[in-house]
């Protein structure tokens, strides 16, 4: 296993970069915060360097640079420093760092939480008694940041929080909101998937329901849900505690222990519990990797910081799911009033462009299902029998388009690949192409890996990461029902590499503006009289498509939904055409195989591969 981390500079000995201690010498290295978090965890878990080899990749420095120290022996054992050696041809570098390459299963893991989980799993495999670090059923931080408040908090929010604390100056008056959010979370009553098993274990009782808990005779037998919220996720210490502690240990150095005790007493007590849980070993590792003396400019305790203001939300809880779907201004609500919808669609009609999609023109498939191994068919992915035929029809339309565009040696990316229905079929049918299966859900990708292994495919590479973390060059991007804004992120990836695309969008109603994808997509739609809220209303109506064969379907509303899908997809196509693409707007061959049956095929450069 290879672990790739960013660094900015390896200090030469003339700058004090090599320090000889009583027991061993160390080298100093400038790194970003994410690299520091991973290195502390790496050292804390005592991973075998021969099992997990650290590779340092040189990048441009940012404003917050932490000067860490590592044993000289570790530095010398590292595979390379890229200021002295060229970058290797490793797919792990095709993602945002930190990343991990697991060569035996041809898998790349990217993203701070994904990498930390993989390192912890490596540790647990060797030390079974540490399995609790991965939480109940190994689910700690398993969900991606776009679906889990916990992962988002540990992977994105806390990194931003620490960077803000490191930049605090004498004229600043506000502390980062994440400090108050964790304080508020820690006073919430404990929640746990196996709560009654935990209660029975802790309080030596035998109950299985809330009613039985209320009937317990003595207060000693009753479970204190607040007092037993000992660690970040609940009663036991997990990987989330390790990652958060590594971050808050830096915050404490900068703001002082006294200030944290005064402003966030629950957070301060949590830090003490984490530190005492392993007799201070995590705290010692933090200070071994990052001694304050080497970082005086960033980690010097702020003087006169008592006046800093901290907002503590009353009911913030990381136990809750993030249900935010749209990010509209104020409290605006999308209309479902039909009269208003029709008025909006009349504005759409005044946009000078053609809106619609064509019947799929494939007369016959470019492949025969009978020649495809079972594991490469939909039934090989453990689909219910009722869904197999529909999934076949969905795959046929996309595969036919890809097979027409692909040439030998092409790199094809199946974005949001799930359990691999599309990508695995393509890998089998196009053995001279390389297929990347990109998916951020660990469980789904594991099922795809099992299918690939049984098929003995050698042209598949797995990427477990968010869409935003993927940076590799490729020739064709495909996506089958990438949810909401994910479809547009995929298209932007294709635009950046001038890659062809074959995309069947989904969940139009989940569109919302993010930093690098805003709506409307095209210049023509942006310059129209359609307001942003009205655009999202059209997207919302595009999800009102239902099975036309059902007696319960409002046929008129369903046809309106199909038209609204065409509206949004026309905007997407116009965006691609502005960038030099020829775009075909089609429907899947069997239109009844899914209500979301539109297909966008983008061909760059007259259809010639680069």
Buried (B, 14 or more C-beta within 10 A) or exposed (E): BBBBBBBBBBBEEEEEBBBEEEEEBBBBBBBBBBBBBBBBBBBBBEBEEEEBBBBBBBBEBEEBBBBBBBBBEBBEEBBBBBEEEEEBEBBBBBBBBBBBBBEEEBBBBBBBBBBBBBBBBBBBEEEEEEBBBBBBEBBBBBBBBBEBBBBBBBBBBBBEBBBBBBEBEEEBEEBBBBBBBBBBBBBBEBBBEEBBEBBBEEBEBEBEEEEEBEEBEEEEBBBEBEEBBBBBBBBBBBBBBBBBBBBBBBBBBBBBEEBBBEBBEBBBBBBEEBBEBBEEEBBBBBEBBBBBEBBEEBBEBBEEBEEBEBEBEEEBBBBEEBEEBBEBEEEEEBBEEEEEBEEBBEBBEEBEBEBEBEEBEEEEBEBEEEEBBEBBBBBBBEBEEEBBBBBBBBBBBBBBBBBBBBEEEBBBBBBBBBBBBBBBBBBBBBEEBBBBBBBBBBEBBBBBBBBBEEBEBEBBBBBBBBBBBBBBEBBBBBBBBBBBBBBBBBBBBBBEBBBBBBBBBBBBBBBBBBEEBEBBBBEBBBEBEBEBBBBBBBBBBBBBBBEEEEEEBEEEBBEBBBBBBBBBBBBBBBBBBEEEBBBBBBBBBBBEBBBBBBBBBBBBEEEEBE
